[in-house]
């Protein structure tokens, strides 16, 4: 149980202390050659290898001082539902945990529906309050913090624009500014971390061609902006990644702290790696094989609970 309300929140890019992971052999057996695309997988997973790589990732986090909680240990009422959700290992999409409470997604109808129910119970049992939970016909699969002052929301194919518009007023109570992007409605851009990832207060990776129109929203105005220029004014440099890097989850990594992150070793090309190295960034590589079947990154697999 997390009783001290100061011990959760991830909007500030401090040292990563606590995460939730999940994997279930029973749910993965539901994915077969006939339905893997319906379940949003790229291919049928090699289950023993998938579980082995997932465990290796958990061990890597622990080796860097991160406490790893297992989702199933905090779910009782919905323990059977866990076993019917093959996409549930991709916990990042279900929730953003801030120091004021969790923003709980409402997953799209279809194979991911119900994941928020399981995660919501786990948050309750961990003592993490909800700041906002989407309900009813809402459709919202995640947002991310650019800084403690800026929230990034993208209109992806997994989001509903009406839901997004209805959330702005709530979000502005937590974050003084929102960066909102209209992006192509394609699977490769299905979540905001596929096109933007912060490395430190002064550095980020982004795939700028996906930002068709970008807006800065405050309580007083909504103006169209150039993302690179507006962040530069706030002291954040963007390193642009290539089309190929974007498709290999280039922007989607797990920051241990500023300028140190864990990433697939296939994601970034040598040019980008050198650019990051020159800026003092350390990349801890992780090689995936079976995990690629699910079509997600290490960040996708990781619900970050506490930085501090």
N, C-alpha and C positions, 0 to 999 in steps of 0.2 A: 504494500500500500504506500502510495506517495501522499504523505500527510501535509508536508510543508509546501504551501502554494508557491513558494519561491523556487521549487525544484522541478519546474517544468517550463517549457518555452524554448523556441528555436529561432525566433526572428532575429536575435543578435547572433552573429557568427562567432560565438565563443567556442571553447573546447567542447567537443561532443562527449557527453557523459553517459547517456542512456538511450537505448533504442528498443523497438519492438520488431521482432521478426516472426515469420510463420511459414511453415511448409507442412503439407499433409500428403502422405502417400495415397491415402484413400481417395482424396479428391483428384489427384493427378491421374488416377486410373480411369477417370471418366473421359479423359481426352483420348480420342482414337482417330484413325485416318479419315473417318467420315465426318467428324465434327470439330476437328481442331481449329478450323477457321471460325466457326461459330463461337468457340471459346476464346477467340482472339489470340491464339497461339500461332506461331510461324510454322511449327511442325509438331509432330507427336513427340513428347519428351521421353528421353531415356531416363526412366524414373530413378533407378539406383544412382546413376551419375548425377542427375539433377540434385538429388538429396545430398550426395557427397560434396558437390560444389557449394551448395547452400551452407552446409556445415563448415566447409573450409572458409567461407566468407565470414560466418559467425565467429570462428576461431581467430580470424584476422582482426576483426573488430576488438575482441577481447584482448588480443596481444597488444593493442594500442590503447588499452585502458578504458574501453567502452563497455558498460554493463549491458548485456543482451537479455532482454525479457522475451519469453515465448508467449505468443498471443493466446494459445490454448490454455495456459495456466491461469488466465484471468477471465475465462468465458465458461459459464455454467449453464445458464438458461438456453443458450443457443449453441451448445456443444455439437449437436447433430447437424445444424446448419453449416458449421465449419466444413464438414466432410462433403458438402455438395457444392462447394465454391472453389473450382480449380484456379481461379485468378486471384484468390485471396492472398497468396504470397506477395502480391504487388501492393503492399500496404500504403505506400506513399500516396497513391491516388485517393485514398479514402479520407485523409485528414491532414490538416495543418495545425500543429499544436503551438499556441502562443502563450505568453506568460499571463494572459487574461482568460485563457481557456481555449478549447479546441474548436476549430471550424470543421465540422463534420460534413463530408460530401453526401450527395444523393446520387448513387451510381445509376448509370443508364439502364433502362429496361433491357432484359436479356440476361446474358450469362453472368453479369456482375451485380445484378440486383440482389440486395440483401447483405452485401458486404458491410454496408454502413451499420446495419443492425448488430452484427458481431463486434465490430470495432467500437461502437457506442457502448456496448455492455462492458468491454474491456476497459475503456476509459473510466466508466463509472466505478468499476471495481478497483481501479488504480487510484481513485480519488482525484481524477482530472476533470474539472467541470467543462461543460459545453458553453462556449461563447455563442455559437450559432450552429444550428442543425437545419439543413435543408429538408423539406418535407413534401408530401403530396406529389404533385406532378413536376416538381423541380427536377432539374437535371444539371448536375454540377460535379465535375470530377477533378477538383484540386485547383489550388493557387499556390503561389510561393512568395516569400519575402525577398525583396531586393535589399532591404535594410530595415531596421526597426521603424523607420518612417514611411517606407514605400512598399506597397503590396502590388504584385504583378498578377493580373488576371488576363487570360487569353480566351477568345471565343473559338474554341476548338470544336471538332465534330462530336466531342463527348460532353459538350456544354450546351445549354439552351440560353439564347440571348435574353429572353424575358426573365429567366432566373437570375442571370448576371445583373441585369439592370435593377432588379428588385433587391439585390444584395449590396449594391454600392453604399447605400446609406448606413447599413450595419458595419460594413468594412471600414468606412471613414471614421467610425468611433474608435477604432483600434489603430489605424494607420492614417496619418494626416493626408497622405497622397496615394493615389492609385494610378498605376500605369496599366492601361487597358489596350489590348491589341486585337485587331481583326486579322485573322490568319487563314490560310487555305484550309478548307474542310477536307483534310486527307488524314489517313491513318498515321502517316509518318510524323504528323504534328499533333497527335491526339491528346497530349498533355503539355502544360506550359514549360516543364523542365526539358522538353525536347528542343526548345529554341533559346533557352536562357539558363545560365548557371552562374551564380556568384562565387567567386574565389576568395575575395576579401572585401573590405569596405571600399577599396580603390580599384578592383579588378574583377572582370567577369568575362565569360565566353558567351557568344551569341551567334545565331544564324540569322542574319538580318534580312535576307530575301523573304523570310516567312512573315515579316512584319509589314502587312499590306497597308494598314492604317493604324497609327498608334496615337493614343490620347493620354494626356495628363488630367486626372480628375481630382478636384478638391471639393470642399463644401461649397465653394463660391463659383467654380467654373469648370468647364471641360474644354480643353484646347487640343488641337492636333499638334503633334510634336515629332521631331526626329529623335529616335531613341538614343542614338550614339551621342548626339549633341547635348541632350538634356541631362544625361548621366555624366557627361564630361564636366558640365557646369557644377555638378555635385561631387566632383572629384573621383568619379569611377570611370576607368578606361575599359572599353570593350575590345577584346581580341576576337576577330571574326573567324569562324570556322567554315570549312568547305562543305559543299553539298554531300560529298561522301562521308565526311566526319559526322555531319548531322544525322545521316541514316544509320550510323554506328553509335548513336547515343552520345555524341561528342559533348553536349552541354549537360548531360545528366550523370553526375558523379556524387560521391559522398564526402563532404568536407569534414575532416577531423577537427580542424581549426582554420583560421585564416592562413591561406597559402600552402595548406597541406590537404590533399584529398586522395581518396581511393577511387580508382577508375579501371574500367576494362582496358587491357593493354592493346586492344585492337581499335580503340575509339579515335585517338588523335594521331595525326601524321607527324613526321619528324619536324616539319616547319613549326607547327603549333607547339610541340613539346619544347623546341628550342626557344621560342618566344616566351614561354612560361618560365623556363629555366633562367633566362636572362633577368626575369623579374623576381627571382628568388622563390619560385613555386616548386614544391616537392610533390611529385605524383607517385603514389604507392600503387604498383600495378597488380591487377588481378586478371588471370586468364580464364575466360569462360568457354565452355563447349556446350554442355547440355542446357545450361541456363538460357542460352540464346533461343531455345525452342519457344519460350514464353513471350519473346518479343519485348523484353524490358531490360532496364539497366540495374546496376546495384542500388542506385538511388530509388528506383521503383520498388525494390524489395525491402526498403528500409523506412520504417516510421520513426522519425527522430522525435524523441520525447523531451530531452533536456540538454541544453548547452549552458555551461557555466564555468 
